[in-house]
């Protein structure tokens, strides 16, 4: 049986993988299409000194194995600040 600390670390590691989305190959594919990866676009859009609360990072976790899994169901949603609003 795993300890709480081990389980927490496992979740943190999986979260880091999910935050990478399609990984470097996905980011490169977006750049070839003339687009920035979504989290880079969010960095440019959102106020840098304010937090961004991502919702749905774990959506579709474990689903779509035939597609190699789809982190966050291929969608980034959240709450953030834009020009102080």
Backbone atoms as SQL, in Angstrom:
CREATE TABLE atoms (id INTEGER PRIMARY KEY, chain TEXT, resi INTEGER, resn TEXT, atom TEXT, x REAL, y REAL, z REAL);
INSERT INTO atoms VALUES
  (1, 'A', 1, 'UNK', 'N', 0.838, -1.178, 0.000),
  (2, 'A', 1, 'UNK', 'CA', 0.000, 0.000, 0.000),
  (3, 'A', 1, 'UNK', 'C', 0.887, 1.247, 0.000),
  (4, 'A', 2, 'UNK', 'N', 0.513, 2.220, -0.799),
  (5, 'A', 2, 'UNK', 'CA', 1.275, 3.457, -0.890),
  (6, 'A', 2, 'UNK', 'C', 0.927, 4.396, 0.258),
  (7, 'A', 3, 'UNK', 'N', 1.884, 5.215, 0.615),
  (8, 'A', 3, 'UNK', 'CA', 1.638, 6.220, 1.642),
  (9, 'A', 3, 'UNK', 'C', 1.006, 7.446, 0.991),
  (10, 'A', 4, 'UNK', 'N', 0.451, 8.303, 1.811),
  (11, 'A', 4, 'UNK', 'CA', -0.145, 9.537, 1.309),
  (12, 'A', 4, 'UNK', 'C', 0.902, 10.371, 0.578),
  (13, 'A', 5, 'UNK', 'N', 2.100, 10.417, 1.106),
  (14, 'A', 5, 'UNK', 'CA', 3.175, 11.176, 0.472),
  (15, 'A', 5, 'UNK', 'C', 3.488, 10.619, -0.917),
  (16, 'A', 6, 'UNK', 'N', 3.536, 9.303, -1.036),
  (17, 'A', 6, 'UNK', 'CA', 3.811, 8.676, -2.338),
  (18, 'A', 6, 'UNK', 'C', 2.682, 8.946, -3.331),
  (19, 'A', 7, 'UNK', 'N', 1.452, 8.859, -2.863),
  (20, 'A', 7, 'UNK', 'CA', 0.309, 9.129, -3.733),
  (21, 'A', 7, 'UNK', 'C', 0.285, 10.584, -4.182),
  (22, 'A', 8, 'UNK', 'N', 0.599, 11.491, -3.266),
  (23, 'A', 8, 'UNK', 'CA', 0.642, 12.909, -3.602),
  (24, 'A', 8, 'UNK', 'C', 1.713, 13.179, -4.647),
  (25, 'A', 9, 'UNK', 'N', 2.867, 12.586, -4.490),
  (26, 'A', 9, 'UNK', 'CA', 3.949, 12.762, -5.457),
  (27, 'A', 9, 'UNK', 'C', 3.556, 12.194, -6.819),
  (28, 'A', 10, 'UNK', 'N', 2.872, 11.075, -6.811),
  (29, 'A', 10, 'UNK', 'CA', 2.404, 10.470, -8.058),
  (30, 'A', 10, 'UNK', 'C', 1.436, 11.418, -8.785),
  (31, 'A', 11, 'UNK', 'N', 0.529, 12.034, -8.033),
  (32, 'A', 11, 'UNK', 'CA', -0.408, 12.992, -8.619),
  (33, 'A', 11, 'UNK', 'C', 0.317, 14.218, -9.159),
  (34, 'A', 12, 'UNK', 'N', 1.301, 14.711, -8.433),
  (35, 'A', 12, 'UNK', 'CA', 2.068, 15.878, -8.899),
  (36, 'A', 12, 'UNK', 'C', 2.803, 15.571, -10.192),
  (37, 'A', 13, 'UNK', 'N', 3.380, 14.392, -10.287),
  (38, 'A', 13, 'UNK', 'CA', 4.086, 14.003, -11.509),
  (39, 'A', 13, 'UNK', 'C', 3.119, 13.894, -12.682),
  (40, 'A', 14, 'UNK', 'N', 1.959, 13.297, -12.443),
  (41, 'A', 14, 'UNK', 'CA', 0.965, 13.174, -13.516),
  (42, 'A', 14, 'UNK', 'C', 0.459, 14.548, -13.927),
  (43, 'A', 15, 'UNK', 'N', 0.288, 15.446, -12.970),
  (44, 'A', 15, 'UNK', 'CA', -0.153, 16.799, -13.270),
  (45, 'A', 15, 'UNK', 'C', 0.848, 17.498, -14.184),
  (46, 'A', 16, 'UNK', 'N', 2.131, 17.326, -13.916),
  (47, 'A', 16, 'UNK', 'CA', 3.156, 17.929, -14.771),
  (48, 'A', 16, 'UNK', 'C', 3.065, 17.395, -16.195),
  (49, 'A', 17, 'UNK', 'N', 2.787, 16.110, -16.339),
  (50, 'A', 17, 'UNK', 'CA', 2.610, 15.521, -17.665),
  (51, 'A', 17, 'UNK', 'C', 1.388, 16.121, -18.357),
  (52, 'A', 18, 'UNK', 'N', 0.295, 16.266, -17.621),
  (53, 'A', 18, 'UNK', 'CA', -0.918, 16.844, -18.196),
  (54, 'A', 18, 'UNK', 'C', -0.696, 18.289, -18.624),
  (55, 'A', 19, 'UNK', 'N', 0.077, 19.037, -17.850),
  (56, 'A', 19, 'UNK', 'CA', 0.344, 20.435, -18.184),
  (57, 'A', 19, 'UNK', 'C', 1.152, 20.583, -19.467),
  (58, 'A', 20, 'UNK', 'N', 1.848, 19.539, -19.858),
  (59, 'A', 20, 'UNK', 'CA', 2.609, 19.580, -21.108),
  (60, 'A', 20, 'UNK', 'C', 1.705, 19.406, -22.323),
  (61, 'A', 21, 'UNK', 'N', 0.467, 19.025, -22.090),
  (62, 'A', 21, 'UNK', 'CA', -0.472, 18.851, -23.198),
  (63, 'A', 21, 'UNK', 'C', 0.052, 17.849, -24.204),
  (64, 'A', 22, 'UNK', 'N', 0.190, 18.267, -25.430),
  (65, 'A', 22, 'UNK', 'CA', 0.690, 17.396, -26.491),
  (66, 'A', 22, 'UNK', 'C', 2.189, 17.238, -26.493),
  (67, 'A', 23, 'UNK', 'N', 2.855, 17.787, -25.488),
  (68, 'A', 23, 'UNK', 'CA', 4.307, 17.672, -25.404),
  (69, 'A', 23, 'UNK', 'C', 5.005, 18.524, -26.449),
  (70, 'A', 24, 'UNK', 'N', 6.293, 18.321, -26.591),
  (71, 'A', 24, 'UNK', 'CA', 7.084, 19.121, -27.526),
  (72, 'A', 24, 'UNK', 'C', 6.653, 18.881, -28.969),
  (73, 'A', 25, 'UNK', 'N', 6.279, 17.648, -29.293),
  (74, 'A', 25, 'UNK', 'CA', 5.845, 17.369, -30.668),
  (75, 'A', 25, 'UNK', 'C', 4.549, 18.110, -30.988),
  (76, 'A', 26, 'UNK', 'N', 3.650, 18.188, -30.019),
  (77, 'A', 26, 'UNK', 'CA', 2.410, 18.935, -30.218),
  (78, 'A', 26, 'UNK', 'C', 2.668, 20.422, -30.353),
  (79, 'A', 27, 'UNK', 'N', 3.583, 20.944, -29.545),
  (80, 'A', 27, 'UNK', 'CA', 3.931, 22.365, -29.628),
  (81, 'A', 27, 'UNK', 'C', 4.558, 22.680, -30.981),
  (82, 'A', 28, 'UNK', 'N', 5.418, 21.805, -31.450),
  (83, 'A', 28, 'UNK', 'CA', 6.055, 22.008, -32.754),
  (84, 'A', 28, 'UNK', 'C', 5.019, 21.968, -33.875),
  (85, 'A', 29, 'UNK', 'N', 4.070, 21.071, -33.766),
  (86, 'A', 29, 'UNK', 'CA', 3.001, 20.977, -34.767),
  (87, 'A', 29, 'UNK', 'C', 2.207, 22.286, -34.812),
  (88, 'A', 30, 'UNK', 'N', 1.909, 22.853, -33.638),
  (89, 'A', 30, 'UNK', 'CA', 1.196, 24.129, -33.590),
  (90, 'A', 30, 'UNK', 'C', 2.016, 25.244, -34.239),
  (91, 'A', 31, 'UNK', 'N', 3.300, 25.270, -33.955),
  (92, 'A', 31, 'UNK', 'CA', 4.161, 26.315, -34.525),
  (93, 'A', 31, 'UNK', 'C', 4.239, 26.201, -36.045),
  (94, 'A', 32, 'UNK', 'N', 4.280, 24.984, -36.563),
  (95, 'A', 32, 'UNK', 'CA', 4.300, 24.789, -38.020),
  (96, 'A', 32, 'UNK', 'C', 3.017, 25.296, -38.670),
  (97, 'A', 33, 'UNK', 'N', 1.931, 25.297, -37.915),
  (98, 'A', 33, 'UNK', 'CA', 0.662, 25.821, -38.408),
  (99, 'A', 33, 'UNK', 'C', 0.539, 27.328, -38.174),
  (100, 'A', 34, 'UNK', 'N', 1.605, 27.939, -37.657),
  (101, 'A', 34, 'UNK', 'CA', 1.604, 29.375, -37.412),
  (102, 'A', 34, 'UNK', 'C', 0.915, 29.786, -36.126),
  (103, 'A', 35, 'UNK', 'N', 0.782, 28.854, -35.200),
  (104, 'A', 35, 'UNK', 'CA', 0.111, 29.141, -33.929),
  (105, 'A', 35, 'UNK', 'C', 1.053, 28.875, -32.766),
  (106, 'A', 36, 'UNK', 'N', 0.814, 29.577, -31.690),
  (107, 'A', 36, 'UNK', 'CA', 1.515, 29.283, -30.441),
  (108, 'A', 36, 'UNK', 'C', 0.736, 28.207, -29.693),
  (109, 'A', 37, 'UNK', 'N', 1.430, 27.370, -28.933),
  (110, 'A', 37, 'UNK', 'CA', 0.710, 26.420, -28.071),
  (111, 'A', 37, 'UNK', 'C', -0.186, 27.184, -27.095),
  (112, 'A', 38, 'UNK', 'N', -1.260, 26.565, -26.683),
  (113, 'A', 38, 'UNK', 'CA', -2.293, 27.245, -25.910),
  (114, 'A', 38, 'UNK', 'C', -1.765, 27.894, -24.631),
  (115, 'A', 39, 'UNK', 'N', -0.908, 27.229, -23.892),
  (116, 'A', 39, 'UNK', 'CA', -0.448, 27.830, -22.636),
  (117, 'A', 39, 'UNK', 'C', 0.476, 29.019, -22.891),
  (118, 'A', 40, 'UNK', 'N', 1.171, 29.032, -24.006),
  (119, 'A', 40, 'UNK', 'CA', 1.967, 30.212, -24.373),
  (120, 'A', 40, 'UNK', 'C', 1.044, 31.374, -24.731),
  (121, 'A', 41, 'UNK', 'N', -0.058, 31.082, -25.418),
  (122, 'A', 41, 'UNK', 'CA', -1.034, 32.127, -25.734),
  (123, 'A', 41, 'UNK', 'C', -1.647, 32.694, -24.458),
  (124, 'A', 42, 'UNK', 'N', -1.950, 31.816, -23.510),
  (125, 'A', 42, 'UNK', 'CA', -2.514, 32.284, -22.243),
  (126, 'A', 42, 'UNK', 'C', -1.526, 33.165, -21.489),
  (127, 'A', 43, 'UNK', 'N', -0.257, 32.816, -21.532),
  (128, 'A', 43, 'UNK', 'CA', 0.772, 33.621, -20.868),
  (129, 'A', 43, 'UNK', 'C', 0.792, 35.033, -21.440),
  (130, 'A', 44, 'UNK', 'N', 0.615, 35.153, -22.740),
  (131, 'A', 44, 'UNK', 'CA', 0.597, 36.468, -23.379),
  (132, 'A', 44, 'UNK', 'C', -0.692, 37.229, -23.081),
  (133, 'A', 45, 'UNK', 'N', -1.791, 36.522, -22.924),
  (134, 'A', 45, 'UNK', 'CA', -3.092, 37.148, -22.713),
  (135, 'A', 45, 'UNK', 'C', -3.312, 37.601, -21.276),
  (136, 'A', 46, 'UNK', 'N', -2.947, 36.762, -20.326),
  (137, 'A', 46, 'UNK', 'CA', -3.287, 37.002, -18.925),
  (138, 'A', 46, 'UNK', 'C', -2.299, 37.932, -18.231),
  (139, 'A', 47, 'UNK', 'N', -2.788, 38.618, -17.205),
  (140, 'A', 47, 'UNK', 'CA', -1.925, 39.471, -16.390),
  (141, 'A', 47, 'UNK', 'C', -0.844, 38.614, -15.735),
  (142, 'A', 48, 'UNK', 'N', 0.429, 39.004, -15.889),
  (143, 'A', 48, 'UNK', 'CA', 1.519, 38.172, -15.377),
  (144, 'A', 48, 'UNK', 'C', 1.602, 38.101, -13.855),
  (145, 'A', 49, 'UNK', 'N', 1.100, 39.114, -13.166),
  (146, 'A', 49, 'UNK', 'CA', 1.224, 39.145, -11.711),
  (147, 'A', 49, 'UNK', 'C', -0.016, 38.602, -10.999),
  (148, 'A', 50, 'UNK', 'N', -0.916, 37.992, -11.767),
  (149, 'A', 50, 'UNK', 'CA', -2.142, 37.447, -11.187),
  (150, 'A', 50, 'UNK', 'C', -2.201, 35.941, -11.418),
  (151, 'A', 51, 'UNK', 'N', -2.860, 35.217, -10.526),
  (152, 'A', 51, 'UNK', 'CA', -2.927, 33.757, -10.686),
  (153, 'A', 51, 'UNK', 'C', -3.896, 33.343, -11.791),
  (154, 'A', 52, 'UNK', 'N', -3.664, 32.185, -12.354),
  (155, 'A', 52, 'UNK', 'CA', -4.576, 31.550, -13.304),
  (156, 'A', 52, 'UNK', 'C', -5.019, 30.239, -12.674),
  (157, 'A', 53, 'UNK', 'N', -6.310, 30.082, -12.481),
  (158, 'A', 53, 'UNK', 'CA', -6.858, 28.861, -11.896),
  (159, 'A', 53, 'UNK', 'C', -7.368, 27.987, -13.032),
  (160, 'A', 54, 'UNK', 'N', -6.608, 26.956, -13.341),
  (161, 'A', 54, 'UNK', 'CA', -7.016, 26.066, -14.423),
  (162, 'A', 54, 'UNK', 'C', -8.071, 25.090, -13.918),
  (163, 'A', 55, 'UNK', 'N', -9.125, 24.964, -14.687),
  (164, 'A', 55, 'UNK', 'CA', -10.222, 24.045, -14.383),
  (165, 'A', 55, 'UNK', 'C', -10.197, 22.934, -15.428),
  (166, 'A', 56, 'UNK', 'N', -10.438, 21.748, -15.026),
  (167, 'A', 56, 'UNK', 'CA', -10.559, 20.670, -15.993),
  (168, 'A', 56, 'UNK', 'C', -9.257, 20.047, -16.445),
  (169, 'A', 57, 'UNK', 'N', -8.163, 20.286, -15.741),
  (170, 'A', 57, 'UNK', 'CA', -6.887, 19.682, -16.126),
  (171, 'A', 57, 'UNK', 'C', -7.002, 18.164, -16.159),
  (172, 'A', 58, 'UNK', 'N', -7.794, 17.624, -15.258),
  (173, 'A', 58, 'UNK', 'CA', -7.929, 16.170, -15.162),
  (174, 'A', 58, 'UNK', 'C', -9.095, 15.637, -15.993),
  (175, 'A', 59, 'UNK', 'N', -9.763, 16.500, -16.751),
  (176, 'A', 59, 'UNK', 'CA', -10.870, 16.042, -17.598),
  (177, 'A', 59, 'UNK', 'C', -10.365, 14.999, -18.582),
  (178, 'A', 60, 'UNK', 'N', -11.128, 13.976, -18.777),
  (179, 'A', 60, 'UNK', 'CA', -10.828, 12.892, -19.729),
  (180, 'A', 60, 'UNK', 'C', -9.600, 12.079, -19.340),
  (181, 'A', 61, 'UNK', 'N', -9.144, 12.195, -18.109),
  (182, 'A', 61, 'UNK', 'CA', -7.984, 11.413, -17.659),
  (183, 'A', 61, 'UNK', 'C', -8.295, 9.931, -17.805),
  (184, 'A', 62, 'UNK', 'N', -7.444, 9.226, -18.503),
  (185, 'A', 62, 'UNK', 'CA', -7.609, 7.792, -18.710),
  (186, 'A', 62, 'UNK', 'C', -8.529, 7.432, -19.863),
  (187, 'A', 63, 'UNK', 'N', -9.063, 8.440, -20.530),
  (188, 'A', 63, 'UNK', 'CA', -9.940, 8.184, -21.671),
  (189, 'A', 63, 'UNK', 'C', -9.147, 8.337, -22.969),
  (190, 'A', 64, 'UNK', 'N', -9.705, 7.894, -24.029),
  (191, 'A', 64, 'UNK', 'CA', -9.135, 8.027, -25.373),
  (192, 'A', 64, 'UNK', 'C', -7.772, 7.374, -25.534),
  (193, 'A', 65, 'UNK', 'N', -7.579, 6.156, -25.037),
  (194, 'A', 65, 'UNK', 'CA', -6.274, 5.509, -25.215),
  (195, 'A', 65, 'UNK', 'C', -5.939, 5.275, -26.686),
  (196, 'A', 66, 'UNK', 'N', -6.972, 5.143, -27.518),
  (197, 'A', 66, 'UNK', 'CA', -6.726, 4.933, -28.943),
  (198, 'A', 66, 'UNK', 'C', -6.086, 6.153, -29.611),
  (199, 'A', 67, 'UNK', 'N', -6.178, 7.302, -28.962),
  (200, 'A', 67, 'UNK', 'CA', -5.547, 8.528, -29.456),
  (201, 'A', 67, 'UNK', 'C', -4.272, 8.838, -28.675),
  (202, 'A', 68, 'UNK', 'N', -3.824, 7.917, -27.865),
  (203, 'A', 68, 'UNK', 'CA', -2.640, 8.155, -27.045),
  (204, 'A', 68, 'UNK', 'C', -2.948, 8.999, -25.828),
  (205, 'A', 69, 'UNK', 'N', -4.214, 8.958, -25.400),
  (206, 'A', 69, 'UNK', 'CA', -4.745, 9.801, -24.327),
  (207, 'A', 69, 'UNK', 'C', -4.805, 11.241, -24.813),
  (208, 'A', 70, 'UNK', 'N', -5.660, 12.003, -24.238),
  (209, 'A', 70, 'UNK', 'CA', -5.840, 13.393, -24.648),
  (210, 'A', 70, 'UNK', 'C', -5.833, 14.234, -23.377),
  (211, 'A', 71, 'UNK', 'N', -4.672, 14.818, -23.018),
  (212, 'A', 71, 'UNK', 'CA', -4.597, 15.603, -21.784),
  (213, 'A', 71, 'UNK', 'C', -5.654, 16.703, -21.734),
  (214, 'A', 72, 'UNK', 'N', -6.367, 16.769, -20.633),
  (215, 'A', 72, 'UNK', 'CA', -7.397, 17.778, -20.388),
  (216, 'A', 72, 'UNK', 'C', -8.451, 17.789, -21.492),
  (217, 'A', 73, 'UNK', 'N', -8.656, 16.657, -22.132),
  (218, 'A', 73, 'UNK', 'CA', -9.623, 16.519, -23.230),
  (219, 'A', 73, 'UNK', 'C', -9.289, 17.460, -24.382),
  (220, 'A', 74, 'UNK', 'N', -8.046, 17.902, -24.455),
  (221, 'A', 74, 'UNK', 'CA', -7.620, 18.784, -25.539),
  (222, 'A', 74, 'UNK', 'C', -8.073, 20.224, -25.372),
  (223, 'A', 75, 'UNK', 'N', -8.519, 20.583, -24.168),
  (224, 'A', 75, 'UNK', 'CA', -9.065, 21.916, -23.928),
  (225, 'A', 75, 'UNK', 'C', -8.449, 22.492, -22.656),
  (226, 'A', 76, 'UNK', 'N', -8.152, 23.776, -22.674),
  (227, 'A', 76, 'UNK', 'CA', -7.688, 24.456, -21.461),
  (228, 'A', 76, 'UNK', 'C', -8.756, 25.464, -21.065),
  (229, 'A', 77, 'UNK', 'N', -9.271, 25.317, -19.861),
  (230, 'A', 77, 'UNK', 'CA', -10.253, 26.260, -19.336),
  (231, 'A', 77, 'UNK', 'C', -9.775, 26.744, -17.980),
  (232, 'A', 78, 'UNK', 'N', -10.157, 27.944, -17.634),
  (233, 'A', 78, 'UNK', 'CA', -9.751, 28.447, -16.334),
  (234, 'A', 78, 'UNK', 'C', -10.215, 29.865, -16.098),
  (235, 'A', 79, 'UNK', 'N', -9.815, 30.378, -14.957),
  (236, 'A', 79, 'UNK', 'CA', -10.142, 31.737, -14.547),
  (237, 'A', 79, 'UNK', 'C', -8.847, 32.511, -14.389),
  (238, 'A', 80, 'UNK', 'N', -8.791, 33.669, -14.997),
  (239, 'A', 80, 'UNK', 'CA', -7.599, 34.491, -14.888),
  (240, 'A', 80, 'UNK', 'C', -7.953, 35.964, -15.015),
  (241, 'A', 81, 'UNK', 'N', -6.954, 36.782, -14.895),
  (242, 'A', 81, 'UNK', 'CA', -7.122, 38.230, -14.943),
  (243, 'A', 81, 'UNK', 'C', -6.575, 38.766, -16.264),
  (244, 'A', 82, 'UNK', 'N', -7.352, 39.664, -16.895),
  (245, 'A', 82, 'UNK', 'CA', -6.916, 40.349, -18.109),
  (246, 'A', 82, 'UNK', 'C', -7.083, 41.839, -17.860),
  (247, 'A', 83, 'UNK', 'N', -5.979, 42.564, -17.879),
  (248, 'A', 83, 'UNK', 'CA', -5.969, 44.005, -17.612),
  (249, 'A', 83, 'UNK', 'C', -6.728, 44.346, -16.333),
  (250, 'A', 84, 'UNK', 'N', -6.484, 43.556, -15.307),
  (251, 'A', 84, 'UNK', 'CA', -7.064, 43.829, -13.996),
  (252, 'A', 84, 'UNK', 'C', -8.502, 43.400, -13.813),
  (253, 'A', 85, 'UNK', 'N', -9.063, 42.768, -14.800),
  (254, 'A', 85, 'UNK', 'CA', -10.467, 42.327, -14.706),
  (255, 'A', 85, 'UNK', 'C', -10.542, 40.823, -14.692);
